[in-house]
Amino acid sequence: MATFDQYQAKAKEALETLRAQLDELRVQADLAQAEARDKYEDAIDALRRRQSDLRARLDRAKDESGDTWQAIAKQVEAGVDEIGDAFTKLAAEIDTALSKAGQAAKKGRDAFLTEWTKQRAEREKLLTG
């Protein structure tokens, strides 16, 4: 199970980075006008729920036997890719609506996606053995 433990540690670290970036995005969304803020908060909450679900799925994968955890890990990878796409779209919306807040959101998104992509090769090696 050492391979799973290594994968889990790397994936959890990436998900925690996403959580921190979502926190920063929340701060920037709070700077938005009241009517726009509700829209952004709802979208951020949805991304948070998805991130939390992926983390829970990853935690449950440790109890799986055989290659089942790898299938779950691949689902987590795909889920984070989906969150990244939604995050990008949301950051672009915020960027359009609020230049300063959007720039911070874009910076956070870029930092997260760069790190996620950089570490992907390491996680892929753990998935393929």
VOGU-3710 file (C-alpha; in Angstrom, 3 decimals, decimal comma):
1> matfdqyqak> 0,000/0,000/0,000  3,019/2,290/0,033  2,146/3,412/-3,489  -1,369/4,400/-2,439  -0,055/6,255/0,591  2,341/8,188/-1,622  -0,374/8,980/-4,146  -2,810/9,967/-1,420  -0,300/12,339/0,185  0,396/14,067/-3,129
11> akealetlra> -3,264/14,304/-4,109  -4,257/15,589/-0,654  -1,558/18,238/-0,854  -2,903/19,367/-4,220  -6,481/19,414/-2,915  -5,377/21,471/0,078  -3,719/23,920/-2,307  -7,031/24,128/-4,147  -8,798/24,795/-0,848  -6,406/27,652/-0,106
21> qldelrvqad> -6,940/29,101/-3,576  -10,703/28,853/-3,113  -10,299/30,719/0,192  -8,459/33,478/-1,646  -11,118/33,515/-4,347  -13,735/33,893/-1,610  -11,909/36,961/-0,268  -11,832/38,473/-3,733  -15,494/37,684/-4,335  -16,322/39,432/-1,055
31> laqaeardky> -15,024/42,613/-2,632  -17,682/42,350/-5,324  -20,946/44,254/-5,266  -23,675/42,643/-3,179  -25,757/41,247/-6,053  -22,732/39,810/-7,835  -21,297/38,426/-4,589  -24,207/36,001/-4,110  -23,632/34,568/-7,567  -19,920/34,092/-6,933
41> edaidalrrr> -20,427/32,671/-3,461  -22,872/30,078/-4,766  -20,409/29,043/-7,466  -17,515/28,915/-4,996  -19,604/26,871/-2,553  -20,363/24,387/-5,333  -16,639/24,094/-6,105  -15,904/23,659/-2,392  -18,461/20,869/-2,107  -16,915/19,141/-5,126
51> qsdlrarldr> -13,402/19,533/-3,677  -14,603/18,135/-0,337  -16,314/15,219/-2,080  -13,120/14,393/-3,962  -11,104/14,480/-0,763  -13,597/12,158/0,962  -13,494/9,812/-2,024  -9,711/9,812/-1,847  -9,814/9,051/1,887  -12,196/6,131/1,310
61> akdesgdtwq> -9,951/4,736/-1,434  -7,390/3,670/1,158  -9,787/0,959/2,321  -10,111/-0,494/-1,162  -8,231/-3,577/-2,246  -6,494/-4,484/-5,452  -6,596/-1,984/-8,257  -9,829/-0,385/-7,060  -7,989/2,520/-5,442  -6,363/3,305/-8,792
71> aiakqveagv> -9,754/3,595/-10,449  -10,862/5,935/-7,680  -7,631/7,934/-8,023  -8,300/8,342/-11,742  -11,793/9,602/-10,905  -10,248/12,093/-8,482  -7,868/13,265/-11,215  -10,778/13,766/-13,616  -12,798/15,513/-10,916  -10,020/17,970/-10,201
81> deigdaftkl> -9,705/18,632/-13,925  -13,432/19,449/-13,959  -13,013/21,739/-10,956  -10,104/23,408/-12,712  -12,267/24,085/-15,742  -15,084/25,464/-13,582  -12,569/27,461/-11,552  -11,151/28,929/-14,770  -14,601/29,897/-15,996  -15,527/31,462/-12,657
91> aaeidtalsk> -12,234/33,329/-12,418  -12,799/34,674/-15,936  -16,259/35,895/-14,927  -14,839/37,584/-11,874  -12,025/39,006/-13,991  -14,547/40,550/-16,330  -16,702/41,924/-13,518  -13,949/43,061/-11,209  -10,567/43,765/-12,640  -8,652/43,774/-9,361
101> agqaakkgrd> -10,470/40,803/-7,856  -10,287/38,972/-11,154  -6,545/39,440/-11,366  -6,126/37,924/-7,899  -8,452/35,054/-8,821  -6,546/34,443/-12,035  -3,237/34,483/-10,167  -4,579/31,956/-7,654  -5,989/29,754/-10,377  -2,765/29,888/-12,342
111> afltewtkqr> -0,715/29,024/-9,253  -2,930/26,063/-8,437  -3,095/24,727/-12,003  0,659/25,115/-12,467  1,381/23,156/-9,301  -1,294/20,531/-10,065  0,126/20,001/-13,544  3,708/19,959/-12,275  2,911/17,229/-9,770  0,727/15,243/-12,191
121> aereklltg> 3,676/13,246/-13,550  4,575/12,112/-10,037  0,996/11,039/-9,348  0,750/9,286/-12,718  3,857/7,244/-11,890  2,193/6,121/-8,677  -0,970/5,180/-10,565  0,850/3,097/-13,151  3,171/1,467/-10,651
//
